[in-house]
């Protein structure tokens, strides 16, 4: 594929673990093929699923196809893909997400600033049926999407979102990759590996920036079962545990700054608006939405408390912050 002058070359990594998402995976690959700025390579990493790997061998011939060589799970698969990437920027797209045609163009435009370590974009939920009335946009992080309260224009942030993110390849090398003690394993909804790697990258490169570009859009499929209150609470519990593990690795203040602002600002406004809307009769579902926000917040807090008491028993796939001595510019 032809590289566009002035735009850094990109390797796109898509990780998959199940044949149940076959059609979604094919749509993700096709969306990468349709980019206005084509990638240097597209890498599909299969996470310990021989049948899926064999099916891909006979179905797709224009991608680099790999099996996860690291620990089972999303972090290990992402590290496998990043290690095989040949371009200066590595972009990650979920296997159940579809990128807008100008996705890579929007992401890579910001790398003209040498201080930019990573760029992520907006993740829009594509609901299987429709958004449940009690599921406020403030809680879209539960389904791996951009929640209400995020910046409206390009801005510096603590971390990018896993379904739509990119890094300088040298940054991934510098920090030692994604920490495999974190991240989703099959259907177990743990996470925060992207939060942790962004924090470590910033620690390792003082003055470096992680940027959110809302104009770089992907649509993320959301099955109906992920809109249930049961899933919302389970995901909140897992998020609390994950954030606790991240705080053990990088420190409490670094791990939870945006969460404090979110809990003190975004959520109270959403709860108040829901209650007032219900009282005034302008928002029939307002009270249920406020109730779900409070329930998720309570369960997430309990998960965090529980996570603080758990040992971090696996530390592969990522250096501790004090081990990152060189900035990415020195990793050549």
C-alpha positions as CSV (number, residue, x, y, z in Angstrom):
1,X,0.0,0.0,0.0
2,X,1.2,3.5,-0.7
3,X,2.2,5.7,2.2
4,X,0.9,9.2,2.3
5,X,3.6,11.9,2.4
6,X,4.0,13.6,5.8
7,X,1.8,11.0,7.7
8,X,3.5,8.4,9.9
9,X,3.1,4.8,8.7
10,X,0.7,2.8,10.8
11,X,0.4,-0.9,11.7
12,X,-3.2,-1.8,12.7
13,X,-3.6,-4.6,15.3
14,X,-6.9,-6.4,15.7
15,X,-7.1,-9.1,18.5
16,X,-9.8,-11.8,18.5
17,X,-10.5,-14.9,20.6
18,X,-13.8,-16.4,19.4
19,X,-15.5,-17.4,16.2
20,X,-18.8,-16.0,17.6
21,X,-17.6,-12.6,16.4
22,X,-16.6,-13.8,12.9
23,X,-18.9,-11.4,11.0
24,X,-17.9,-8.5,13.3
25,X,-14.2,-9.4,12.8
26,X,-14.6,-9.4,9.1
27,X,-16.3,-6.0,9.2
28,X,-13.5,-4.6,11.3
29,X,-10.9,-5.8,8.8
30,X,-12.9,-4.4,5.9
31,X,-13.1,-1.0,7.7
32,X,-9.3,-0.9,7.8
33,X,-9.1,-1.7,4.1
34,X,-11.3,1.3,3.4
35,X,-9.2,3.9,5.2
36,X,-8.4,7.2,3.5
37,X,-4.8,6.7,4.8
38,X,-4.1,3.0,4.3
39,X,-2.0,1.2,7.0
40,X,1.4,-0.2,6.2
41,X,0.1,-3.5,7.5
42,X,-2.9,-5.0,9.2
43,X,-2.2,-7.6,11.9
44,X,-4.9,-10.0,13.3
45,X,-3.8,-11.8,16.5
46,X,-5.8,-14.9,17.6
47,X,-5.8,-15.5,21.3
48,X,-5.5,-19.3,21.8
49,X,-8.3,-20.4,19.4
50,X,-7.0,-22.9,16.9
51,X,-10.3,-23.2,15.0
52,X,-10.5,-19.4,14.5
53,X,-6.9,-19.3,13.4
54,X,-7.4,-22.0,10.8
55,X,-10.6,-20.4,9.5
56,X,-8.7,-17.1,9.1
57,X,-5.9,-18.8,7.2
58,X,-8.4,-19.9,4.5
59,X,-10.5,-16.7,4.5
60,X,-8.2,-13.7,4.7
61,X,-5.0,-13.3,2.6
62,X,-4.2,-9.6,3.0
63,X,-3.4,-9.5,6.7
64,X,-0.5,-10.6,8.9
65,X,-2.1,-13.5,10.8
66,X,-0.5,-14.4,14.2
67,X,-1.3,-16.6,17.2
68,X,-0.8,-15.0,20.7
69,X,2.7,-16.0,21.9
70,X,2.2,-14.4,25.3
71,X,0.0,-15.2,28.3
72,X,-3.6,-15.8,27.3
73,X,-5.7,-12.7,27.3
74,X,-6.1,-9.4,25.5
75,X,-2.9,-7.8,26.8
76,X,-0.8,-10.8,25.7
77,X,-2.4,-10.7,22.3
78,X,-1.8,-6.9,21.9
79,X,1.8,-7.4,22.8
80,X,2.1,-10.1,20.2
81,X,0.7,-7.8,17.6
82,X,2.8,-4.8,18.6
83,X,6.0,-6.9,18.5
84,X,5.2,-7.8,14.9
85,X,4.4,-4.2,13.8
86,X,6.8,-2.6,11.4
87,X,5.4,0.9,11.3
88,X,6.2,3.9,13.5
89,X,2.7,4.0,14.9
90,X,0.7,1.0,16.2
91,X,-3.1,1.4,16.2
92,X,-5.5,-1.0,17.9
93,X,-9.1,-1.7,16.8
94,X,-11.4,-4.1,18.6
95,X,-12.7,-7.1,16.7
96,X,-16.3,-6.0,17.3
97,X,-15.7,-2.4,16.2
98,X,-15.8,-0.7,12.8
99,X,-13.6,2.3,12.0
100,X,-14.8,5.4,10.1
101,X,-13.0,5.8,6.8
102,X,-10.9,8.7,8.1
103,X,-10.0,7.0,11.4
104,X,-6.3,6.6,10.8
105,X,-6.0,9.9,9.0
106,X,-7.4,11.7,12.2
107,X,-5.3,9.7,14.6
108,X,-2.0,10.1,12.7
109,X,-2.4,13.8,12.1
110,X,-1.6,14.5,15.8
111,X,1.8,12.7,15.6
112,X,3.3,15.7,13.9
113,X,4.0,16.9,17.5
114,X,7.0,14.9,18.8
115,X,5.7,15.1,22.4
116,X,2.6,13.1,21.5
117,X,3.1,9.5,22.8
118,X,-0.4,8.1,22.1
119,X,-3.6,9.2,20.4
120,X,-7.0,7.7,21.0
121,X,-10.4,8.5,19.5
122,X,-14.1,8.4,20.2
123,X,-15.9,5.1,20.6
124,X,-19.6,5.3,19.7
125,X,-21.9,2.4,20.9
126,X,-23.8,0.5,18.3
127,X,-26.5,-1.1,20.3
128,X,-27.8,-4.5,19.1
129,X,-31.4,-3.4,19.9
130,X,-31.6,0.0,21.5
131,X,-30.1,1.8,24.4
132,X,-32.0,0.8,27.6
133,X,-33.8,3.8,29.1
134,X,-31.9,3.4,32.5
135,X,-28.5,3.2,30.8
136,X,-27.2,6.8,30.8
137,X,-24.5,8.0,28.4
138,X,-22.4,8.8,31.5
139,X,-22.0,5.0,32.0
140,X,-20.9,4.1,28.4
141,X,-17.4,3.2,29.7
142,X,-19.2,0.0,30.9
143,X,-19.5,-1.1,27.3
144,X,-16.1,0.1,26.2
145,X,-17.3,3.4,24.7
146,X,-16.7,7.1,25.2
147,X,-18.9,8.4,28.1
148,X,-20.5,11.7,28.5
149,X,-18.1,14.2,30.1
150,X,-15.2,13.5,27.7
151,X,-13.7,16.5,25.8
152,X,-15.5,17.8,22.7
153,X,-12.3,18.7,21.0
154,X,-8.8,17.3,20.9
155,X,-7.3,17.4,24.4
156,X,-4.7,15.9,26.6
157,X,-6.0,13.0,28.7
158,X,-4.6,10.4,31.1
159,X,-5.4,7.4,28.9
160,X,-7.0,6.3,25.6
161,X,-9.8,3.8,25.2
162,X,-8.9,0.2,24.2
163,X,-11.2,-0.1,21.2
164,X,-9.7,3.0,19.5
165,X,-6.1,3.8,20.4
166,X,-2.7,4.2,18.9
167,X,0.9,4.5,20.2
168,X,4.3,5.3,18.8
169,X,5.8,1.8,18.5
170,X,8.9,3.1,20.4
171,X,6.7,4.0,23.3
172,X,5.3,0.5,23.5
173,X,8.9,-0.9,23.4
174,X,10.1,1.6,26.0
175,X,7.4,0.6,28.6
176,X,7.7,-3.1,27.9
177,X,4.2,-3.5,26.4
178,X,0.8,-4.0,28.0
179,X,0.8,-5.5,31.5
180,X,-0.6,-9.0,31.3
181,X,-1.7,-9.0,34.9
182,X,-4.4,-6.7,33.6
183,X,-6.9,-6.9,30.7
184,X,-9.8,-9.0,29.5
185,X,-9.4,-12.8,29.4
186,X,-12.1,-14.4,27.2
187,X,-15.3,-13.1,28.6
188,X,-14.0,-12.0,32.0
189,X,-14.6,-8.3,31.9
190,X,-11.4,-7.0,33.6
191,X,-9.6,-4.1,32.0
192,X,-7.6,-0.9,32.6
193,X,-4.5,-2.2,30.8
194,X,-4.7,0.8,28.5
195,X,-4.9,3.1,31.5
196,X,-1.8,1.6,33.1
197,X,0.3,1.6,29.9
198,X,-0.5,5.3,29.2
199,X,0.4,6.2,32.8
200,X,3.7,4.3,32.5
201,X,4.4,5.9,29.2
202,X,3.9,9.4,30.6
203,X,6.1,8.6,33.6
204,X,8.9,7.3,31.3
205,X,8.7,10.4,29.1
206,X,8.4,13.6,31.1
207,X,6.7,16.2,28.9
208,X,5.1,13.6,26.7
209,X,1.3,13.7,26.1
210,X,-1.5,11.3,25.6
211,X,-4.2,12.9,23.4
212,X,-7.9,12.2,22.8
213,X,-9.1,13.2,19.3
214,X,-12.9,12.9,19.2
215,X,-12.9,13.3,15.4
216,X,-11.3,9.8,15.1
217,X,-14.3,7.6,15.4
218,X,-15.1,3.9,15.6
219,X,-18.5,2.3,16.2
220,X,-18.4,-0.4,18.8
221,X,-21.1,-3.2,18.7
222,X,-22.9,-3.6,22.1
223,X,-24.9,-6.9,22.5
224,X,-28.2,-6.6,24.3
225,X,-27.0,-8.5,27.3
226,X,-24.4,-5.9,28.0
227,X,-27.2,-3.4,28.6
228,X,-28.7,-5.3,31.5
229,X,-28.4,-4.1,35.0
230,X,-26.8,-7.4,36.0
231,X,-24.0,-6.8,33.5
232,X,-23.6,-3.2,34.4
233,X,-23.1,-4.1,38.1
234,X,-20.7,-7.0,37.2
235,X,-18.7,-4.7,35.0
236,X,-18.6,-2.0,37.7
237,X,-17.3,-4.5,40.2
238,X,-14.6,-5.6,37.7
239,X,-13.7,-2.0,37.0
240,X,-13.2,-1.3,40.6
241,X,-10.9,-4.3,41.0
242,X,-8.9,-3.3,37.9
243,X,-8.5,0.3,39.0
244,X,-7.2,-1.0,42.4
245,X,-4.6,-3.2,40.7
246,X,-3.5,-0.2,38.5
247,X,-3.2,2.0,41.6
248,X,-0.9,-0.6,43.1
249,X,1.3,-0.5,40.1
250,X,1.5,3.2,39.3
251,X,0.3,4.9,42.5
252,X,-3.1,6.0,43.9
253,X,-2.9,9.6,42.7
254,X,-1.9,8.8,39.1
255,X,-4.5,6.1,38.8
256,X,-7.6,7.9,40.0
257,X,-7.4,11.6,39.1
258,X,-9.9,11.5,36.3
259,X,-12.2,9.2,38.3
260,X,-12.4,11.7,41.1
261,X,-13.4,14.5,38.7
262,X,-15.9,12.1,37.1
263,X,-17.5,11.1,40.4
264,X,-17.5,14.7,41.8
265,X,-18.8,16.4,38.6
266,X,-20.3,14.3,35.8
267,X,-22.2,11.8,37.9
268,X,-23.9,14.3,40.4
269,X,-25.1,16.3,37.4
270,X,-26.5,13.2,35.7
271,X,-28.2,12.0,38.9
272,X,-29.7,15.5,39.6
273,X,-30.9,15.8,36.0
274,X,-32.5,12.4,36.0
275,X,-34.4,13.1,39.3
276,X,-35.5,16.6,38.2
277,X,-36.6,15.3,34.8
278,X,-38.8,12.7,36.5
279,X,-40.3,15.1,38.9
280,X,-41.1,17.6,36.2
281,X,-42.5,14.9,33.9
282,X,-40.0,15.6,31.1
283,X,-37.9,12.5,31.5
284,X,-40.0,9.4,32.5
285,X,-36.9,7.2,32.8
286,X,-34.9,9.8,34.7
287,X,-35.3,8.2,38.1
288,X,-34.3,4.8,36.9
289,X,-31.2,6.3,35.2
290,X,-30.2,8.1,38.3
291,X,-30.7,4.8,40.3
292,X,-28.5,2.8,38.0
293,X,-25.8,5.4,38.2
294,X,-25.8,5.3,42.0
295,X,-25.9,1.5,42.0
296,X,-22.9,1.2,39.6
297,X,-21.0,3.8,41.6
298,X,-21.6,1.8,44.8
299,X,-20.6,-1.5,43.3
300,X,-17.5,-0.1,41.6
301,X,-16.4,1.4,44.9
302,X,-16.8,-1.9,46.6
303,X,-14.8,-3.6,43.8
304,X,-12.0,-1.1,44.3
305,X,-11.9,-1.7,48.1
306,X,-11.8,-5.5,47.4
307,X,-9.1,-5.0,44.8
308,X,-6.9,-3.1,47.1
309,X,-6.8,-6.3,49.3
310,X,-5.9,-8.6,46.4
311,X,-2.3,-9.5,45.5
312,X,-1.0,-8.6,42.1
313,X,0.0,-12.2,41.4
314,X,1.0,-11.8,37.7
315,X,3.3,-9.0,36.6
316,X,4.4,-10.0,33.1
317,X,4.2,-7.8,30.1
318,X,5.1,-4.4,31.6
319,X,7.9,-2.7,33.4
320,X,7.3,-1.1,36.8
321,X,7.4,2.7,36.5
322,X,10.8,3.0,38.2
323,X,12.3,0.6,35.6
324,X,11.6,3.0,32.7
325,X,14.8,5.0,32.6
326,X,14.8,6.1,29.0
327,X,12.3,8.3,27.2
328,X,10.8,6.9,23.9
329,X,13.1,9.2,21.9
330,X,16.1,7.3,23.3
331,X,14.7,3.9,22.3
332,X,15.9,3.5,18.7
